[in-house]
């Protein structure tokens, strides 16, 4: 039988998936059922592990790889064919994404699609997804919801919160003290080559990050600055810390920050 749970398709990076959470909540409230999600990369399951608006997460390891040479894409298509979701929202503009979903029977004709939205100048992504979530596929007989302020939330368990507090204490930090988390790197930063190469449009010089941190420390007495990231960004974080005026208040945690701990932090 066709699956009545809303299905949301978005092949985005981690930040893109965070911005998608208001849509997941909106569809949950409209349908009374948690959503299934199609994405790329293994972190989506960890990101949404405690979220009550999500049931299953399907992931592929690459959207650009040729279909017949990529096992994760073929497994995704088989899973979607078995589920036969009736109600689908596609948050994509890439033709590669549409070709992949079409193999599972999901087309623009039987789904709600980002390409069907009229563009709004200066609109935030969360607000755009809420507009998309108020469109209804055929047979989805529930009323649209008033589009209010975006409720972008992530969830952690009590045990994850406790573990994070213990981790802070082990580093000599007070869990109740003000913390400022800085994410200086990006997926482009971890690629081969110089960080300041022309193709890395998200690069901001380490001196700029240090100046920003110095200003924050001056305005927030007692704040502890946490330089977040993945291990490949640890050298960048060290370079930023070295340039800061009050290095004792700046901590490089890029080598010790799995995703669930980051969410708890």
C-alpha positions, 0 to 999 in steps of 0.5 A: 500500500502507498505510504501516507507519511510526507516525504521531503527530498533535499540534497543539501549540505548540513546547513541546508538541512537545518534550514529545512526543519520548519518545513518538516514540522509544518508537514507533521502538524498538517498530516499528523504523521512524522516525515521521511527525508531524502538527503545526501551524506551520512550526517543527516541521520545524526542531525535529525536523530531526536527530532519528533517530526522525522521518521526515516532518513534515506541518504546517498553518498553522492548525487553527482556520481553515475547512477549505475556505479553508485550503490547508494543511489540504487538502494535509495530508488529501491527503497522509495519504490517499495514505500510508494509515498503518496505525498512528496515535496521536492526542495530542489532545482537540480536536474540531476536530482529530478532524474534520480527521483524519477527512477523511483516514480517521483516526478513534477507531475505527482509531487509538490516542487520548489520550481512551482513556487513564485520567487520572492525577492529577499525571502529567507529559505525557511519562509520559502519552505513554509510556503512550499509546505502549504501546497498540497499534493493530490489527495493531501486533504488538510488545511494550510497553516498560517505562515508565522515566524520560522521555528528552526529547532534541533533536539538532543536527549537528556543523556547527550546534554549531560555528556556535554556538560561533563565534557565541558567540566573536563576541559575546565569550563563552567557549563553555565558560563556564556559560550560563543561558538564560532564556525570559521570553516566550511566544506570548501575550506577542507578541500585540497589547495590554499584556503584563500584560493579564488574558488573558496568564496566563503573564505574569510581571513584568520585575522578577520575572525580574530578581530571579531573574537576580540570584539566579542570578548570585549563586549561579553566579559567572561565569555568562552569562545569555542572554535568549532569545526571538523578535524581538518579545520583544526589548523585554521582554528589554531591560526585564529586563536594565535591571532586573538588578544585573550587566547585563554578565553579561546578554545580550539575544539575542532578535534573533539566535536562530533555532531551530536555533542555540537548540537548539545553544546 
